[in-house]
């Protein structure tokens, strides 16, 4: 059903709005309309979201909503939604709730009877998975591993996973992750490391863990990374 204007926007609604992970053009027309019409835009970083809104000449009320204040904000925001406001939740990049704030508010709204809609749109994991050349019909999304406690335990638990596994990682820890994959999964496991998705310097490095680790040991890692790891072929053959 087409929308003719702001008066047709549903009230008492939380919209979860994906925003570009790189290229500013990777945003839907519907997302832009919601950002224009919402009573309030909840932003992980108001400066980052402000840049996006200015790019599309959108005037909107912004409120900071991030991992350090979301527990304190959830109740008050839900009450405002129950009072009839419409809000759009965005993160700095991609889809809120996927390794970003969003889950707590969506859960609270669902429990309180506030309608929640998540718009389809950008996320880093799916383009990296599809472009990896590895099986993408069944996969496991792990996001960011713990930085310290529990990191190796989690990797060990995934060693025999038959499905393709997707991780997020920062440039400061990508060599560490690949080294741990080498030690835990084996250096001959196939992997694709994607960085700067949809940006000017987008790159995917494919090969065995040994080969990709050697690449990033000699080429300084830059940007945000998605690491796609082939499932355990031995487990597959025995399943």
BELRA-V903239 format. One record per backbone hydrogen bond with DSSP energy under -0.5 kcal/mol. NH is the residue of the N-H (numbers start at 0). CO is the residue of the C=O. If there is no record, write none. Layout:
nh & co
NH & CO
NH & CO
//
This chain:
nh & co
7 & 4
8 & 5
11 & 83
12 & 84
13 & 114
14 & 12
14 & 86
15 & 13
15 & 116
16 & 14
16 & 88
17 & 15
18 & 93
25 & 22
26 & 24
31 & 27
32 & 28
33 & 29
34 & 30
35 & 31
36 & 32
37 & 33
38 & 85
39 & 85
40 & 60
41 & 39
41 & 87
42 & 40
42 & 62
43 & 89
48 & 44
49 & 45
50 & 46
51 & 47
52 & 48
53 & 49
54 & 50
55 & 51
56 & 53
57 & 52
58 & 56
59 & 57
62 & 40
64 & 42
68 & 65
69 & 65
72 & 68
73 & 69
76 & 72
77 & 73
78 & 74
79 & 75
80 & 76
81 & 77
82 & 78
83 & 80
84 & 79
86 & 12
87 & 39
88 & 14
89 & 41
89 & 87
93 & 18
95 & 93
96 & 100
97 & 94
98 & 96
105 & 101
106 & 102
107 & 103
108 & 104
109 & 105
110 & 106
111 & 107
112 & 108
112 & 109
113 & 108
114 & 11
116 & 13
118 & 15
118 & 116
126 & 122
127 & 123
128 & 124
129 & 125
130 & 126
131 & 127
131 & 128
132 & 129
139 & 163
141 & 139
141 & 165
142 & 165
144 & 167
150 & 147
153 & 149
154 & 150
155 & 151
156 & 152
157 & 153
158 & 154
158 & 155
160 & 157
163 & 137
164 & 228
165 & 139
166 & 226
167 & 142
168 & 224
172 & 169
173 & 169
176 & 172
177 & 173
178 & 174
179 & 175
180 & 176
181 & 177
182 & 178
183 & 179
184 & 180
185 & 180
188 & 185
190 & 206
191 & 227
192 & 204
193 & 191
193 & 225
194 & 202
195 & 223
198 & 195
201 & 198
202 & 194
204 & 192
205 & 203
206 & 190
208 & 188
209 & 186
211 & 207
212 & 208
213 & 209
214 & 210
215 & 211
216 & 212
217 & 213
217 & 214
218 & 214
224 & 168
225 & 193
226 & 166
227 & 191
227 & 225
228 & 164
228 & 226
229 & 189
231 & 160
232 & 230
235 & 231
236 & 232
237 & 233
238 & 234
238 & 235
//
